[in-house]
Amino acid sequence: MTRTIQVGIIGCGGIAFGKHLPSLSKLNHVKIVAFCDIDREKAERAAKEYGGEDAVIYEDYSQLIEQSSVEVVHVCTPNNSHAEISIAALHGGKHVMCEKPMAKTAEEAKAMIDAAEKCNKKLTIGYNNRFRTDSQYLKKVCQRGDLGHIYFAKAHAIRRRAVPTWGVFLDEEKQGGGPLIDIGTHALDLTLWMMDNYEPKSVMGTTHHLLGKKKDAANPWGTWNPNEFTVEDAAFGFITMKNGATIILESSWALNSLDVDEAKCSLSGTEGGADMKDGLRLHGEDLGELYTKQVDLGPGGVAFYDGNTESDAELEARLWIESIINEKEATVQPKEALVVTQILEAIYQSAKTGKAVYFD
């Protein structure tokens, strides 16, 4: 009989309500028993909607970590506290699912890995786009070798206008950056995972803080205060890998472009190519002719489809919990997420200095 995993949630904001809580609540072998937020009302709301009568509410995360019945902790807080809370939870004997990005800095991300290894506990990062139907299919295509050696790729995270104006998204101190670290991180993780390439050689990057300075700007989530918009509104990276492969990373919350895509990638290999820009398309040559194949993924391939198929967030949660129960590796390995953070940090550094960043 499958044992029940008791989970504690640290940070009861938008990502907890939008992803972690509903996904975990659908798992029969999971019980969410502890809720923590510095805003007690948020924790109380989460406990009321997703906890039982015995649910415990905290305002101090260290107290939740001390709760012996909690085996797994989900960290859903601003980026600048990811490392601090995750490391404390790991040392407290908990397995940890930390929301993306792994940490604000690569140094902090490395410290998280060190803590997980020292404490012999599992650590994973919330890159849920790996679990989409199109992503899962394309990963199998890449693993089978259909594309051959993938030597060029683009990581897409472009919004024409969709600046998150709530919470601390516009606060550089708490978040570490804007669209690059927020949504660019998803696109880069997806691209590196498809390529199975985690050895960067050099990075050139640029960031732009231009549209964020505008007043009364058009934005589906409401206009922003330019004085509080302290992060970039767009960022771009040119990444070379040690095996010679090249990756172009593009990210924006606000860009005057109609070429918009988010958490997608385009891949070019020696045997074929693929992209996610208009559904999932595979292309190459066969019998002396070029071909393009549109992959029919059915209703499960529709973003945010709310039918009987398992959503990406639900699959992510299920496989994460099953990795603990069955003592297997989590799908998203922390060393992979560390490389994503290292590259993002290098783009920011290059943008500030105007020079390339080289990896040892």
Order of alpha helices (4+ residues) and beta strands (2+ residues): beta-alpha-beta-alpha-beta-alpha-beta-alpha-beta-alpha-beta-alpha-beta-alpha-alpha-beta-beta-beta-beta-beta-beta-beta-alpha-alpha-beta
